[in-house]
Amino acid sequence: MSNTLSTKTYLNKFTGKTFYIIEVDRRSIEDIILKYRPEIKRGIVPTLLNWLSDPEERRVVWERTLPHKGKKSNLPILMCSEDIDLWCTLIMVEVEADENFVYWNRFGLENSDAKTPEEIGKSIEWYSNIPRMIFDKKKYEKLLDKFRVRLDETNEYTPSEAEIVEEYQL
């Protein structure tokens, strides 16, 4: 049985900017992480957002979203919303794929002394208590497309009232 994967649009009431969150089975991955790792500070946001300004950081994230069949990648999936880069709190997920499914095998906290974005994920403190997640590959790719379409936009995207779920305090 696979998990459901979706996004919601939230409005940050402090910045007035909107952003997508990622949900698994209708729960944000931030909430899932915080359930098992309450020491992590609330306010971690998807790295897939167009908020990363460093092109190398963005490249590393997007190259790792969907590994080739039989390969694994360590994807930076959630980042600190205060710094908006890969150098603060960074939640990683080990991603694997086959012809039909994408697997998020395990989550962890990036804890290396990386000097370049390419080195991110060389040392990860893996969490043993967060369950593995399995997604239909076509639906996973559609979720990536929702983020990908906004990569070249500024943060000034204004969704319709119907798109905004609620205000979200980072």
Contacts in CASP RR format, 6 or more apart in sequence:
PFRMAT RR
TARGET T0000
AUTHOR 0000-0000-0000
METHOD contacts of the structure
MODEL  1
MSNTLSTKTYLNKFTGKTFYIIEVDRRSIEDIILKYRPEIKRGIVPTLLN
WLSDPEERRVVWERTLPHKGKKSNLPILMCSEDIDLWCTLIMVEVEADEN
FVYWNRFGLENSDAKTPEEIGKSIEWYSNIPRMIFDKKKYEKLLDKFRVR
LDETNEYTPSEAEIVEEYQL
1 134 0 8 1.000
2 101 0 8 1.000
2 134 0 8 1.000
2 135 0 8 1.000
2 136 0 8 1.000
3 24 0 8 1.000
3 25 0 8 1.000
3 133 0 8 1.000
3 134 0 8 1.000
3 135 0 8 1.000
4 23 0 8 1.000
4 24 0 8 1.000
4 25 0 8 1.000
4 26 0 8 1.000
4 139 0 8 1.000
5 22 0 8 1.000
5 23 0 8 1.000
5 24 0 8 1.000
5 135 0 8 1.000
5 136 0 8 1.000
5 139 0 8 1.000
5 140 0 8 1.000
5 143 0 8 1.000
6 22 0 8 1.000
6 23 0 8 1.000
6 26 0 8 1.000
6 143 0 8 1.000
7 20 0 8 1.000
7 21 0 8 1.000
7 22 0 8 1.000
7 23 0 8 1.000
7 143 0 8 1.000
7 146 0 8 1.000
7 147 0 8 1.000
8 20 0 8 1.000
8 21 0 8 1.000
8 23 0 8 1.000
8 28 0 8 1.000
8 165 0 8 1.000
9 18 0 8 1.000
9 19 0 8 1.000
9 20 0 8 1.000
9 159 0 8 1.000
9 163 0 8 1.000
9 164 0 8 1.000
9 165 0 8 1.000
10 18 0 8 1.000
10 19 0 8 1.000
10 20 0 8 1.000
10 21 0 8 1.000
10 164 0 8 1.000
10 165 0 8 1.000
10 166 0 8 1.000
10 167 0 8 1.000
10 168 0 8 1.000
11 17 0 8 1.000
11 18 0 8 1.000
11 164 0 8 1.000
11 166 0 8 1.000
11 167 0 8 1.000
11 168 0 8 1.000
12 18 0 8 1.000
12 19 0 8 1.000
12 167 0 8 1.000
12 168 0 8 1.000
12 169 0 8 1.000
12 170 0 8 1.000
13 167 0 8 1.000
13 168 0 8 1.000
13 169 0 8 1.000
14 169 0 8 1.000
14 170 0 8 1.000
17 155 0 8 1.000
17 156 0 8 1.000
18 157 0 8 1.000
18 158 0 8 1.000
18 159 0 8 1.000
18 163 0 8 1.000
18 164 0 8 1.000
19 45 0 8 1.000
19 46 0 8 1.000
19 49 0 8 1.000
19 51 0 8 1.000
19 155 0 8 1.000
20 46 0 8 1.000
20 48 0 8 1.000
20 49 0 8 1.000
20 146 0 8 1.000
20 147 0 8 1.000
21 28 0 8 1.000
21 29 0 8 1.000
21 30 0 8 1.000
21 45 0 8 1.000
21 46 0 8 1.000
21 168 0 8 1.000
22 28 0 8 1.000
22 29 0 8 1.000
22 46 0 8 1.000
22 48 0 8 1.000
22 77 0 8 1.000
22 143 0 8 1.000
23 29 0 8 1.000
24 32 0 8 1.000
24 133 0 8 1.000
29 46 0 8 1.000
29 77 0 8 1.000
29 78 0 8 1.000
30 42 0 8 1.000
30 43 0 8 1.000
30 44 0 8 1.000
30 45 0 8 1.000
30 78 0 8 1.000
32 130 0 8 1.000
33 40 0 8 1.000
33 44 0 8 1.000
33 78 0 8 1.000
33 91 0 8 1.000
33 107 0 8 1.000
33 130 0 8 1.000
34 40 0 8 1.000
34 42 0 8 1.000
36 127 0 8 1.000
36 129 0 8 1.000
36 130 0 8 1.000
37 109 0 8 1.000
37 127 0 8 1.000
37 130 0 8 1.000
40 89 0 8 1.000
40 91 0 8 1.000
40 109 0 8 1.000
41 80 0 8 1.000
41 89 0 8 1.000
42 170 0 8 1.000
43 80 0 8 1.000
43 81 0 8 1.000
43 170 0 8 1.000
44 78 0 8 1.000
44 79 0 8 1.000
44 80 0 8 1.000
44 81 0 8 1.000
44 89 0 8 1.000
44 91 0 8 1.000
45 51 0 8 1.000
45 78 0 8 1.000
45 79 0 8 1.000
45 81 0 8 1.000
45 84 0 8 1.000
45 170 0 8 1.000
46 77 0 8 1.000
46 78 0 8 1.000
46 79 0 8 1.000
46 147 0 8 1.000
47 61 0 8 1.000
47 75 0 8 1.000
47 76 0 8 1.000
47 77 0 8 1.000
47 78 0 8 1.000
47 79 0 8 1.000
47 86 0 8 1.000
47 90 0 8 1.000
48 61 0 8 1.000
48 62 0 8 1.000
48 65 0 8 1.000
48 77 0 8 1.000
48 144 0 8 1.000
48 147 0 8 1.000
48 148 0 8 1.000
49 147 0 8 1.000
49 150 0 8 1.000
50 147 0 8 1.000
50 150 0 8 1.000
50 151 0 8 1.000
50 152 0 8 1.000
50 153 0 8 1.000
50 154 0 8 1.000
50 155 0 8 1.000
51 84 0 8 1.000
51 155 0 8 1.000
52 58 0 8 1.000
52 61 0 8 1.000
52 79 0 8 1.000
52 84 0 8 1.000
52 85 0 8 1.000
52 86 0 8 1.000
53 84 0 8 1.000
53 85 0 8 1.000
54 85 0 8 1.000
54 86 0 8 1.000
54 117 0 8 1.000
56 116 0 8 1.000
56 117 0 8 1.000
56 118 0 8 1.000
57 85 0 8 1.000
57 86 0 8 1.000
57 117 0 8 1.000
58 151 0 8 1.000
59 117 0 8 1.000
60 76 0 8 1.000
60 86 0 8 1.000
60 117 0 8 1.000
60 118 0 8 1.000
60 120 0 8 1.000
61 75 0 8 1.000
61 76 0 8 1.000
61 86 0 8 1.000
62 148 0 8 1.000
63 73 0 8 1.000
64 73 0 8 1.000
64 74 0 8 1.000
64 75 0 8 1.000
64 76 0 8 1.000
64 95 0 8 1.000
65 73 0 8 1.000
65 75 0 8 1.000
65 95 0 8 1.000
65 144 0 8 1.000
66 95 0 8 1.000
66 97 0 8 1.000
66 102 0 8 1.000
66 140 0 8 1.000
66 141 0 8 1.000
66 144 0 8 1.000
67 73 0 8 1.000
67 95 0 8 1.000
67 96 0 8 1.000
67 97 0 8 1.000
68 97 0 8 1.000
69 97 0 8 1.000
69 98 0 8 1.000
69 99 0 8 1.000
70 96 0 8 1.000
70 97 0 8 1.000
70 98 0 8 1.000
71 96 0 8 1.000
71 97 0 8 1.000
72 94 0 8 1.000
72 95 0 8 1.000
72 96 0 8 1.000
72 105 0 8 1.000
73 94 0 8 1.000
73 95 0 8 1.000
74 92 0 8 1.000
74 93 0 8 1.000
74 94 0 8 1.000
74 95 0 8 1.000
74 120 0 8 1.000
74 121 0 8 1.000
74 124 0 8 1.000
75 92 0 8 1.000
75 93 0 8 1.000
75 94 0 8 1.000
75 95 0 8 1.000
76 86 0 8 1.000
76 90 0 8 1.000
76 91 0 8 1.000
76 92 0 8 1.000
76 110 0 8 1.000
76 120 0 8 1.000
76 121 0 8 1.000
77 91 0 8 1.000
77 92 0 8 1.000
77 93 0 8 1.000
77 107 0 8 1.000
78 90 0 8 1.000
78 91 0 8 1.000
79 85 0 8 1.000
79 86 0 8 1.000
79 88 0 8 1.000
79 89 0 8 1.000
79 90 0 8 1.000
79 91 0 8 1.000
80 88 0 8 1.000
80 89 0 8 1.000
80 90 0 8 1.000
81 170 0 8 1.000
82 88 0 8 1.000
86 110 0 8 1.000
86 117 0 8 1.000
86 120 0 8 1.000
89 109 0 8 1.000
90 109 0 8 1.000
90 110 0 8 1.000
90 120 0 8 1.000
91 107 0 8 1.000
91 108 0 8 1.000
91 109 0 8 1.000
91 110 0 8 1.000
92 107 0 8 1.000
92 108 0 8 1.000
92 109 0 8 1.000
92 110 0 8 1.000
92 121 0 8 1.000
92 124 0 8 1.000
93 104 0 8 1.000
93 105 0 8 1.000
93 106 0 8 1.000
93 107 0 8 1.000
93 108 0 8 1.000
94 104 0 8 1.000
94 105 0 8 1.000
94 106 0 8 1.000
94 107 0 8 1.000
94 126 0 8 1.000
95 102 0 8 1.000
95 103 0 8 1.000
95 104 0 8 1.000
95 105 0 8 1.000
96 102 0 8 1.000
96 103 0 8 1.000
96 105 0 8 1.000
97 103 0 8 1.000
97 137 0 8 1.000
98 137 0 8 1.000
99 137 0 8 1.000
100 136 0 8 1.000
100 137 0 8 1.000
101 134 0 8 1.000
101 135 0 8 1.000
101 136 0 8 1.000
101 137 0 8 1.000
102 134 0 8 1.000
102 135 0 8 1.000
102 136 0 8 1.000
102 137 0 8 1.000
102 140 0 8 1.000
103 132 0 8 1.000
103 133 0 8 1.000
103 134 0 8 1.000
103 135 0 8 1.000
104 132 0 8 1.000
104 133 0 8 1.000
104 134 0 8 1.000
104 135 0 8 1.000
105 132 0 8 1.000
106 126 0 8 1.000
106 127 0 8 1.000
106 128 0 8 1.000
106 130 0 8 1.000
106 132 0 8 1.000
107 126 0 8 1.000
107 127 0 8 1.000
107 130 0 8 1.000
108 124 0 8 1.000
108 125 0 8 1.000
108 126 0 8 1.000
108 127 0 8 1.000
108 130 0 8 1.000
109 124 0 8 1.000
109 125 0 8 1.000
109 127 0 8 1.000
110 120 0 8 1.000
110 121 0 8 1.000
110 123 0 8 1.000
110 124 0 8 1.000
111 123 0 8 1.000
111 124 0 8 1.000
111 125 0 8 1.000
112 119 0 8 1.000
112 120 0 8 1.000
112 121 0 8 1.000
112 122 0 8 1.000
112 123 0 8 1.000
112 124 0 8 1.000
113 123 0 8 1.000
114 120 0 8 1.000
114 121 0 8 1.000
114 122 0 8 1.000
150 157 0 8 1.000
END
